[in-house]
């Protein structure tokens, strides 16, 4: 689902809200999550999951084309861990794979 599809679905589910208001709400939520992560804070949405920032140390990488060693700086990467309720709902809703797609054990 894209951001615009989310806005469309929320607008349809809440006809009392204007489309531009729903767009503002969604943008505000995303901006607040982003700002909190930029400050190094943890964002937890009960039943959905938690967003955190993980640090990756500086390291020496390789250019895959030439094989030359390249210095890769330290960086922060966003990380999402799904909550228990989200995992349960996703697993409950997962359709069974066709027999041909199953890998024998």
C-alpha positions in Angstrom: 0.0 0.0 0.0 1.3 3.4 -0.9 0.8 6.6 1.1 -1.8 7.9 -1.4 -3.7 4.6 -1.2 -3.7 4.9 2.6 -5.0 8.4 2.4 -7.8 7.3 0.0 -8.8 4.4 2.2 -8.9 6.5 5.3 -10.9 9.2 3.5 -13.4 6.6 2.4 -13.7 5.1 5.9 -14.1 8.6 7.4 -16.5 10.5 5.1 -16.9 13.3 7.7 -13.3 14.3 7.1 -12.1 16.2 4.1 -9.5 14.5 1.9 -7.0 17.3 2.5 -7.5 16.9 6.3 -6.8 13.2 6.1 -3.7 13.9 4.0 -2.5 16.4 6.7 -3.1 13.9 9.5 -1.1 11.1 7.7 1.7 13.5 6.9 1.8 14.8 10.5 2.0 11.2 11.9 4.9 10.3 9.5 6.7 13.6 10.2 6.5 13.0 14.0 7.8 9.5 13.7 10.6 10.7 11.5 11.5 13.5 13.9 11.5 11.3 16.9 13.8 8.8 15.2 16.1 11.6 14.1 16.4 12.6 17.8 17.3 9.0 18.6 14.0 8.2 20.3 12.0 5.0 20.2 8.5 5.1 18.7 6.1 2.4 19.9 2.6 2.0 18.5 0.9 -0.6 20.8 -0.3 -3.6 18.8 1.5 -2.5 15.7 5.2 -2.4 16.5 8.2 -0.2 17.4 10.5 1.9 15.4 14.1 2.4 16.6 17.4 3.6 15.2 20.3 1.2 15.1 23.9 2.3 14.6 26.2 0.6 12.2 29.9 1.0 12.8 32.3 2.2 10.2 33.8 -0.6 8.2 35.8 -1.4 5.1 33.6 -2.5 2.2 34.4 -3.6 -1.3 33.4 -2.1 -4.6 31.6 -5.1 -6.2 32.6 -4.1 -9.7 36.3 -3.6 -9.1 37.0 -5.3 -5.8 38.7 -2.3 -4.4 38.5 -1.6 -0.7 36.2 1.3 0.2 35.8 3.0 3.5 32.1 2.9 4.7 31.3 5.6 7.3 29.3 4.9 10.5 25.6 5.4 10.0 22.2 5.2 11.6 19.5 3.1 10.1 15.8 2.9 11.0 14.6 -0.4 12.3 11.1 -1.7 12.7 10.1 -4.6 15.0 6.5 -5.8 14.5 4.4 -6.1 17.6 2.8 -9.4 18.8 -0.7 -8.4 17.6 0.5 -7.4 14.1 2.4 -10.7 13.8 -0.6 -12.7 14.9 -3.0 -10.9 12.5 -0.6 -11.3 9.6 0.0 -15.0 10.3 -3.8 -15.6 10.7 -4.5 -13.9 7.4 -1.8 -15.6 5.3 -3.3 -17.6 2.5 -2.1 -21.2 2.1 0.5 -21.7 -0.6 -0.3 -24.0 -3.5 1.2 -27.5 -3.1 3.6 -26.8 -6.1 5.1 -23.8 -4.2 5.8 -25.8 -1.0 9.4 -26.8 -0.4 9.7 -30.4 0.9 11.3 -30.7 4.3 
